Amino acid sequence: MKLQDLVEQFVENVVAQNEAIFRGDAKTGNKHARKYGAAVDKLLAHGNAGRDALAVLLKHERMDVRVMAAAHLLRYRTAEAKAALEEAAKGQGLVPFGAQQALKRWEEGTWALDPE
């Protein structure tokens, strides 16, 4: 599977997960979380080429996509990922809360979405 296809799977499932959560449908949300998690795992298996493909999403139009990509790229693209998370964290709601939590875990040293 091409890296771009994996990036598209990531985007589709992050969006679908958030839409399910906002509808109160945790079961469907969890299904989509597993799917975007699998896409990330496949991207990361490609090493830095996969991370670079994911990094395009740091500029995505949707905040939820930017935040999820940034959370996975903190080790590899620290400055860019932190900037995306810090901007999102200024807001209110579920996605900004997720950004705040990712930053908190990073600062605590407990973040582990893409360990070396």
N, C-alpha and C positions, 0 to 999 in steps of 0.2 A: 504494500500500500504506500502511496506517495505521501510525503510529509504534508503537503497541502490538504490532502484528503483527511488526514488525522487532525489537522488544525480545524477544518470545517466540522468534523465530528465533535471536537471539543466545544466549539462555539454553539452548535445546534443543541447539544445536551446541557450546557450551562444555562442557556436561555430557557430550555424546556424545564429544567429543574426549578429555576426561579419562578416560572409561570405556575408550575404545580404547587410550589410552596405558597405562593400568594393566593391560590385557590383553596389552600388548606389540605392538599392531597399529598401527604408525606410519602405514601407508598410509591406513587409515580415519581415524585421528586427523588427518592432514593434510587429508583431504577435509572434515572438519567445521571445521577451522580456517579453510579458505577460505570456508566458508559463514558462519561468524560474522563473519569479516572483511568479507564483502560486506554483511552486515546492519549492521555498524558504519559502513561507508562510506556506506550509504544514510541512516543516522541522522544522521551528521555533515553530510551534504549538506543536511539540514534546518536547519542552524545550531544556535542555542542551544535551539530547541524539541526537536531530536533529542537533544542532550546532556542536556537536562532529563529526557527520557524514559528515557535510559540511566542517569541518576543514581539512579533509583528502585532500581536493582539494588545500590547501595552497602549496602543493608540486606537483601539477599537471604539466605535461610536457608543457602544453599550457599557455602562459602568460595571455591571455584573461580570461581563466578559473580561474587562480590563483587570478587575480585582482578582478574579480567579487565576488569570494568567500571571499576574504580578506575584500572587502568593506562591506560585510554583517556581518563579524565577528569582526569588530573593537572593539566593546564593550566587547565581550566575550573572545576573544583571542587577546588582544590589541598588545602585543609585537610581536607575530608571524604575525599578520595581517599587522601591520605597516611595519615590515621588508619586507614582500612580496610586499607591495605597494611601498616602498622606492626603492627597487631593480628595479621594473618595471618602476618607474617614471624617472629613469636615461636615458631611451631610448627616441626615437622620434616616433611620430605617434599617432594614435587614442587611442590605449590601454594605452600607457604610459601617455597620457594626462588624461585619465580617472583615472588612479592611482594618478596623481598629484591632480586632483580635489577632489578625496575622502580624501586624506591627508589634503588638505586645509580645507574642510568642517569639518573634525574631529578636527583640530586645532582651528577653529573658534567656535566650539561648536554647529554647525548647522547640523551636521550629525545625521540622524535618521532612518537608515535602520533596526535596531534591538533595539528599545528602551526598557528599562526595563518595 
